[in-house]
């Protein structure tokens, strides 16, 4: 659903924006595979994330496998952490504050694997060049991970209705009226 922003601007129709919202993310923790200190730091960060998940800080699922060599598009050692959108801010915050010298690739999970890694990615720390040649351009379905958790694309919780969303938005606008620095939403 890529659009040319020059032609029509970003979407603002509530129904369209909500239906295309990203529900799952990957964080790829990178380390130079021949650097013992980086490898150790990456594994310590993984264990910290696992402890925090266990203790209820957030939902984050590191893969069991740690890639000690380049694999797929990733040019160095790495491991993946799957995160549902409901935990994204907490995990992003934690990794920003605690990554040390490690670099982290962040990308959404959609039906467009190559675009997710190429155009929708972000980095925490220095970036690395990726090999995108073997990534699929588009799949029929969003690849589900950990559906047993019933989070992300597998969620069974009813979303807020459009009317509930509109009421929340109107309340935020009302509360911000007295804030001089806050931009106002356009009337149309």
C-alpha positions as CSV (number, residue, x, y, z in Angstrom):
1,X,0.0,0.0,0.0
2,X,2.9,2.4,-0.8
3,X,1.7,5.7,-2.0
4,X,3.4,8.6,-3.7
5,X,3.2,11.3,-1.0
6,X,3.7,14.0,-3.6
7,X,0.5,13.1,-5.3
8,X,-2.0,12.6,-2.5
9,X,-0.3,13.2,0.9
10,X,-0.3,10.7,3.7
11,X,-3.5,8.8,4.4
12,X,-5.8,10.4,7.1
13,X,-9.0,8.3,6.7
14,X,-9.3,6.7,10.2
15,X,-10.5,3.3,8.9
16,X,-7.7,3.0,6.4
17,X,-5.0,4.0,8.9
18,X,-6.3,1.6,11.6
19,X,-6.6,-1.3,9.2
20,X,-3.0,-0.9,8.0
21,X,-1.5,-0.5,11.4
22,X,1.6,-2.6,12.1
23,X,1.0,-5.2,14.8
24,X,4.4,-6.9,15.1
25,X,8.0,-5.9,15.0
26,X,11.5,-7.4,14.9
27,X,14.6,-6.1,16.7
28,X,17.8,-7.6,15.4
29,X,20.7,-7.3,17.8
30,X,24.0,-7.2,15.8
31,X,27.4,-8.1,17.0
32,X,30.7,-8.8,15.2
33,X,30.8,-12.6,15.4
34,X,34.6,-12.7,16.0
35,X,34.5,-10.1,18.7
36,X,34.2,-12.0,22.0
37,X,33.3,-8.9,24.0
38,X,30.4,-7.9,21.6
39,X,29.1,-11.4,21.5
40,X,29.1,-11.6,25.3
41,X,27.4,-8.2,25.5
42,X,24.7,-9.3,23.0
43,X,24.0,-12.5,25.0
44,X,23.8,-10.5,28.3
45,X,21.3,-8.1,26.7
46,X,19.3,-11.1,25.5
47,X,19.3,-12.6,29.0
48,X,18.2,-9.3,30.5
49,X,15.3,-9.1,28.0
50,X,14.3,-12.6,28.9
51,X,14.3,-11.8,32.7
52,X,12.3,-8.7,32.1
53,X,9.8,-10.6,30.0
54,X,9.5,-13.2,32.8
55,X,8.9,-10.4,35.3
56,X,6.2,-8.7,33.2
57,X,8.0,-5.6,32.0
58,X,7.0,-6.3,28.4
59,X,6.3,-9.1,25.9
60,X,9.4,-9.8,23.8
61,X,10.4,-13.1,22.3
62,X,14.1,-13.6,21.4
63,X,14.6,-16.5,19.1
64,X,16.4,-19.4,20.7
65,X,18.9,-19.4,17.9
66,X,21.8,-16.9,18.0
67,X,23.4,-16.6,14.6
68,X,27.2,-16.5,15.1
69,X,27.7,-15.9,11.3
70,X,25.9,-13.7,8.8
71,X,22.5,-15.1,7.8
72,X,19.9,-13.8,5.4
73,X,20.1,-10.1,5.0
74,X,22.2,-9.7,8.2
75,X,25.9,-9.1,7.5
76,X,27.2,-10.0,11.0
77,X,26.3,-12.1,14.0
78,X,22.8,-11.4,15.2
79,X,19.6,-12.6,16.9
80,X,16.0,-11.6,16.6
81,X,13.6,-10.4,19.1
82,X,9.9,-10.5,18.1
83,X,7.7,-7.8,19.8
84,X,3.9,-7.2,19.5
85,X,2.9,-3.6,18.9
86,X,1.5,-3.4,22.4
87,X,5.1,-3.8,23.8
88,X,7.0,-1.9,21.2
89,X,7.5,1.4,23.1
90,X,8.7,-0.5,26.2
91,X,11.2,-2.7,24.4
92,X,12.4,0.2,22.2
93,X,13.0,2.3,25.2
94,X,14.8,-0.5,27.1
95,X,17.1,-1.3,24.1
96,X,17.8,2.4,23.4
97,X,19.0,2.8,27.0
98,X,20.8,-0.5,27.4
99,X,22.3,-1.5,24.1
100,X,25.8,-0.4,25.0
101,X,27.9,-0.4,21.8
102,X,25.6,-2.8,19.9
103,X,23.6,-1.8,16.8
104,X,20.0,-2.8,16.5
105,X,18.0,-3.1,13.3
106,X,14.2,-2.4,13.9
107,X,11.7,-3.3,11.2
108,X,8.0,-4.0,11.0
109,X,6.5,-7.4,10.0
110,X,4.1,-7.0,7.1
111,X,3.5,-8.9,3.9
112,X,6.3,-7.0,2.2
113,X,9.4,-8.5,3.7
114,X,11.9,-6.7,1.4
115,X,10.3,-3.3,1.9
116,X,10.2,-3.8,5.7
117,X,14.0,-4.4,5.7
118,X,14.8,-1.7,3.0
119,X,12.4,1.2,3.4
120,X,10.6,0.8,6.7
121,X,13.6,0.0,8.9
122,X,15.2,2.1,11.6
123,X,18.5,1.7,13.5
124,X,19.4,2.1,17.1
125,X,23.1,2.8,16.8
126,X,25.2,2.7,13.6
127,X,23.6,1.0,10.6
128,X,24.9,-1.9,8.6
129,X,24.4,-2.6,4.9
130,X,21.9,-5.4,4.4
131,X,21.8,-8.0,1.6
132,X,18.2,-7.8,0.4
133,X,18.6,-10.0,-2.6
134,X,16.9,-13.1,-1.1
135,X,14.0,-11.4,0.7
136,X,10.5,-11.8,-0.8
137,X,8.8,-8.7,-2.1
138,X,5.3,-9.7,-1.1
139,X,3.5,-12.7,0.5
140,X,-0.2,-13.5,0.6
141,X,-0.4,-13.4,4.4
142,X,1.4,-11.6,7.2
143,X,3.8,-14.2,8.6
144,X,2.4,-15.0,12.1
145,X,4.8,-15.5,14.9
146,X,3.8,-17.0,18.3
147,X,0.1,-17.1,17.7
148,X,-0.3,-18.9,21.0
149,X,0.3,-15.6,22.7
150,X,-2.8,-14.1,20.9
151,X,-0.9,-10.8,20.5
152,X,0.0,-8.8,17.4
153,X,-1.7,-10.1,14.3
154,X,-3.0,-13.1,16.3
155,X,-4.8,-10.9,18.9
156,X,-8.3,-11.9,19.9
157,X,-8.9,-8.8,21.9
158,X,-11.6,-6.5,20.4
159,X,-10.0,-3.3,19.1
160,X,-11.5,0.1,20.1
161,X,-14.4,1.0,17.9
162,X,-14.1,3.9,15.5
163,X,-16.4,5.9,17.8
164,X,-14.3,5.2,20.8
165,X,-11.2,6.3,18.9
166,X,-12.9,9.5,17.8
167,X,-14.0,10.3,21.4
168,X,-10.4,9.7,22.6
169,X,-9.1,12.0,19.9
170,X,-11.6,14.7,20.7
171,X,-10.7,14.6,24.4
172,X,-7.0,15.0,23.6
173,X,-7.8,18.0,21.4
174,X,-9.9,19.5,24.2
175,X,-7.2,19.0,26.8
176,X,-4.5,20.5,24.6
177,X,-6.4,23.7,23.9
178,X,-4.7,25.4,26.8
179,X,-1.2,24.2,25.8
180,X,0.4,27.0,23.8
181,X,3.2,24.8,22.3
182,X,0.8,22.1,21.1
183,X,-0.1,22.2,17.4
184,X,-3.8,22.1,16.7
185,X,-5.4,19.5,14.4
186,X,-6.8,20.9,11.1
187,X,-10.6,21.5,11.1
188,X,-11.1,19.4,8.0
